[in-house]
């Protein structure tokens, strides 16, 4: 960083030249990274380790974005899998991912990602990050590399802070609360960005390469409405992370092509007095529940809850984008004393005993929550949740007789998860689709270069993470647990490497 | 990065504060308007702003007196969530919460709800 007086002289000199953007400060660097999440930090660190000067722009007062909170990464044929004798191969994983997405995706991007995934995990180990390997649910293979806590940092924060510290040591400069506003672009070449700090000072950053990694548009209702089929009033973001698709927009403004904009949906318990990601939410994910829509009809095999995105797809297409998860006192006792059959990732792991569940339910009922209801009979419950009594009663009685017979003639739920709901009081939790992040966006090639409408790379412009398109069909690839986080690291590293080759 | 060493005047002011704090307890509201509370301790505007009030104030300047997040976290360890020992973030901009001439704004509360001081 230049001293104040040198900067003033430099700035005045530049202002006297033909610069339409009246800059208060001008910075020259090799690489500017727009967005300080796991993608941006991987790109920044890779470039810096290769000798480039790097500036990272972040609009929030903290780094990480979603990556500070997400839990683990997809990889195949890693050292962790070798130690666990887990034999899934790169070829098998690749084929499965293509099939999951009905081949409506970029095969080359996926092939490279899957092939490099183990090496990316090893690179993260070198930066001081450790993992433990788990299987997220019976539906998915043992591919989820959970980030181990580090010092007092938890989950993704442990990874972000490790990369952050390494990047700082390698000379990367971080400008927090300094969003990029516009790409500097002419003759099909990107040569920097215009940004603004939190005091309104305009900053021009001239660079050989720009990496766009702003984490998508999940917090922009406007963009969700314009770019996707989802209703932004009902499909709500998990966290207020201020991700408003700035990176995608900036690139679109200079002619970038986009593809596949959507949301990474999951099921949330929604209603007043419900603390997110705790007992009530966990309870709503249990495969032994009965789900009904607001017509009182059962509509799917509730064990789909093992696959959070498919569960949200099913609930999401019901009228009002909502459903009720119904269970009884026996279910509450089971969850409290035996532990849950399906966890919420590692935030509430499988087999956790929900000892606080009754209190949580009571607290929600005490504030007359619109999302938590109870009754002693199915007729009374129908009135509580506002669905037609006769329809609910029929669906409930049918479900209980399937459960007693051990065969779900309606939707073929595995008999393991069929328990008749006829012990004590009944409870209903409102479930609706939230999303962890947007998916889809800028088209890129395997070097992470952003492509224009003619499918040609825009010189100097790179993108990665959940900002890009061509990775997913209509649903996030749940089968490859941690796909997005793994791709963030992969795309960041690859962008960094591509840039080093270009600028040398 | 130019390190902002406290002037003799500042050190004296701090010394006086330490002495008087044993006699007159400092109100916990001191964190709620930084400009005023620093001024009350005879710390010059230039200690934070140097010679450009329009420029941002980097963490290094705060930490030249306040040492480190770890040190500060000891003073807020009574809070049920310690904002200076976040399990999520490292090196948050000090002034994102401690806005110089405004009431403090703790953004932990955006997700966690009210964070209480005991």
Interface residues (C-beta under 8 A of the other chain):
Chain A: X1 X3 X4 X24 X61 X62 X63 X64 X68 X69 X152 X153 X154 X157 X160 X161 X164 X165 X174 X176 X177 X197 X198 X199 X201 X239 X240
Chain B: X1 X2 X50 X51 X52 X54 X55 X56 X85 X86 X87 X88 X89 X90 X91 X92 X93 X96 X97 X107 X110 X111
